[in-house]
């Protein structure tokens, strides 16, 4: 049908997202000692969503949900490494995006 939809650049992220979300759900049944192995990929995945797609508020909410869900209450929480990652996300996204306009005009248009 659409050959582009069958390339690894589409198939791997699509199925990878579904597998990761099922793994995050499976963390409900996992012992606490394995929670960090679910938390780290979950945070990295949602950070990628913030950087690539620009959904910063969604990523923030998901960070909070994952931390509440996969962080043992009895452990001391060190937020500094997470703050560094979150503060870097807008700068990284800005560098990745290229402006659609050049010289005040949209490419391909003449007036």
LINZI-V264005 format. One record per residue. N is the residue number from 1. RES is the residue in one small letter. NEAR is the number of other C-alpha atoms within 8 Angstrom. D_CENTER is the distance of its C-alpha to the mean C-alpha in Angstrom with 2 decimals. Layout:
n: (N:N)
res: (RES:RES)
near: (NEAR:NEAR)
d_center: (D_CENTER:D_CENTER)
//
This chain:
n: (1:2:3:4:5:6:7:8:9:10:11:12:13:14:15:16:17:18:19:20:21:22:23:24:25:26:27:28:29:30:31:32:33:34:35:36:37:38:39:40:41:42:43:44:45:46:47:48:49:50:51:52:53:54:55:56:57:58:59:60:61:62:63:64:65:66:67:68:69:70:71:72:73:74:75:76:77:78:79:80:81:82:83:84:85:86:87:88:89:90:91:92:93:94:95:96:97:98:99:100:101:102:103:104:105:106:107:108:109:110:111)
res: (x:x:x:x:x:x:x:x:x:x:x:x:x:x:x:x:x:x:x:x:x:x:x:x:x:x:x:x:x:x:x:x:x:x:x:x:x:x:x:x:x:x:x:x:x:x:x:x:x:x:x:x:x:x:x:x:x:x:x:x:x:x:x:x:x:x:x:x:x:x:x:x:x:x:x:x:x:x:x:x:x:x:x:x:x:x:x:x:x:x:x:x:x:x:x:x:x:x:x:x:x:x:x:x:x:x:x:x:x:x:x)
near: (2:5:6:6:7:8:8:6:6:10:10:8:8:8:8:8:8:8:8:9:8:8:9:11:7:8:11:6:5:8:7:6:5:8:12:9:7:12:13:8:8:11:11:8:8:11:11:9:11:14:13:8:7:8:9:8:6:8:12:8:8:10:10:8:8:12:9:7:6:11:11:6:5:4:6:5:4:5:6:6:7:7:8:8:8:9:8:8:11:9:8:9:12:7:7:7:6:5:5:6:8:8:4:5:8:8:7:4:6:4:2)
d_center: (29.57:26.76:26.55:23.30:21.56:22.89:21.61:19.27:16.82:16.41:17.43:15.29:11.78:13.38:15.03:12.39:10.10:13.36:14.40:11.39:11.81:15.51:15.21:13.55:16.49:18.84:18.07:20.46:23.21:22.38:24.43:23.08:23.48:20.64:18.10:16.55:15.90:13.77:12.17:11.05:9.12:7.65:6.62:5.55:3.54:2.18:3.26:3.15:3.34:5.36:7.05:7.90:8.70:9.55:8.80:9.19:11.28:9.18:6.43:9.75:11.33:8.96:9.25:12.91:13.28:11.96:14.16:17.03:16.77:16.41:18.20:21.98:24.01:26.66:24.59:24.48:21.13:20.43:17.94:18.61:16.11:13.22:14.84:15.07:11.40:10.75:13.87:13.00:9.89:12.43:14.84:12.71:11.76:15.48:16.63:14.81:16.24:19.93:22.32:23.82:27.11:29.58:32.58:32.04:32.37:30.06:30.46:33.13:34.85:38.18:40.03)
//
